[in-house]
Amino acid sequence: MSSSESPGTSTQTPEVTLPASVAPPAEPSPAVALTRDLIRCRSVTPDEGGALALIDQRLSEVGFATHRLTFTAPDTPDVENLYARYGREAPFLLFAGHTDVVPPGDEAHWSYDPFGGVVEDGRIFGRGASDMKGGVAAMVAAALAFIKANPNFPGSIGFLLTGDEEGPAVNGTVKLLEWVKNERGDKFDHCILAEPTNPDALGDMIKIGRRGSLSGRIVLAGKQGHVAYPQLADNPIQHLTALISALKDTPLDDGTAHFAPSNLEFTTIDIGNPSTNVIPAEVRAAFNIRFNDIWTPETLADEIRRRIEAAGLGERASVTFLPTNATAFVTEPGPFVAVLSRAIEAETSLKPILSTTGGTSDARFIKDYCSVVEFGLVGQTMHQVDEHVATADIDSLTAIFRRVLQDYFALSAR
């Protein structure tokens, strides 16, 4: 006994209980942890940033056959993509998405590092949290959990992930689908694309189709001259009203069962005349049409030309159309949509609306290979500063996908 100790005195350090305010944070769920790790991959289009490598590792560990493929094309950046499959039997359920993200902009405007994956107050912040690394993480986490519980399920699960969705969309999904068909001979039965489809709350909306998109440019010709001698010139601006009226006054259509009416919007009108005493030689206008399944790009282009001719502008107005791969399509509601709808309602108590609203997505390519629907996280902050999603939504989305897998393969086994 040392001189500093007295009989009956213990030298053991007493246990200290930390206040709840300084207790260690709880470990995130597998899906939230994967979302965080993916956000930390700086995969701004076309950079892979380590995101596909991370998913490749996670899938390979449980027995997925994975393929990393880089596609190229003139005047576009090289893009890396990932295809993975578990199982060889039918039915084949495919999960699709992208790991590339848009640039964060001025990072000084963010409350947190846009590539930090910070979790705060039940939300995870970072570029791609909503669009769509959270959705990708939920798909992967659901598949891993399902396979662990059902390693010998009757069917196949696949992943089709690109790094080119936010870019030109040339060296991504469209080429990866061709490679899978031609080099692997794989045929999908159904696909879920986990884009952020919900406007306000998880469970609001399933996208069962998308509108097409067609852009065009019009040059309205006149004759340049001095404003003091208008009889010697022809001002094309005075014909602009007739052009707009011809293309806008009469609706293109009244909509269809699953689509709103097609809509044309002028996006710019340019004269480029720096002088106040010169009548310009021409007016240039650009427009975009979001169209439904009544039209194809070809029939819609014919209708625009017809309207210009009918307005008496055929000799002075020339119109050209930009190439497009965005055609309207719809996946008719049926057993597959019902499986997803029931899973959403079971996990969220919401009955999702079946919608075709919004812009384009890679579903426009996938629909040529199998039935495809889109369902993901809430998209209110996508592409914004401080992009974020609720961590609880990531976990709920994972549970929805897990339930879909269970019901989908159980249905096929009957």
Salt bridges, closest charged atoms under 4 A:
ASP37 OD1 - ARG36 NE 3.07
ASP37 OD2 - ARG58 NH2 3.47
ASP56 OD2 - ARG68 NH1 3.14
GLU80 OE2 - ARG68 NE 2.42
ASP100 OD1 - HIS98 ND1 3.14
ASP106 OD2 - HIS109 NE2 3.55
GLU107 OE2 - ARG42 NH2 2.47
ASP131 OD1 - HIS98 NE2 3.21
ASP131 OD2 - HIS383 NE2 2.92
GLU165 OE1 - HIS98 NE2 3.35
GLU166 OE2 - HIS98 NE2 3.95
GLU166 OE2 - HIS383 NE2 3.23
ASP186 OD1 - ARG85 NH1 3.18
ASP186 OD1 - ARG88 NH2 3.28
GLU195 OE2 - HIS98 NE2 3.36
ASP234 OD1 - HIS239 NE2 3.50
ASP234 OD2 - ARG316 NH2 2.96
GLU265 OE2 - LYS248 NZ 3.45
GLU282 OE2 - ARG284 NE 2.81
ASP302 OD1 - ARG305 NH1 3.36
GLU303 OE2 - ARG306 NH2 2.89
GLU303 OE2 - ARG307 NE 2.80
GLU332 OE1 - HIS258 NE2 3.22
GLU347 OE2 - ARG403 NH2 2.95
ASP368 OD1 - LYS367 NZ 2.91
GLU374 OE1 - ARG210 NH2 2.72
GLU387 OE1 - ARG127 NH1 2.69
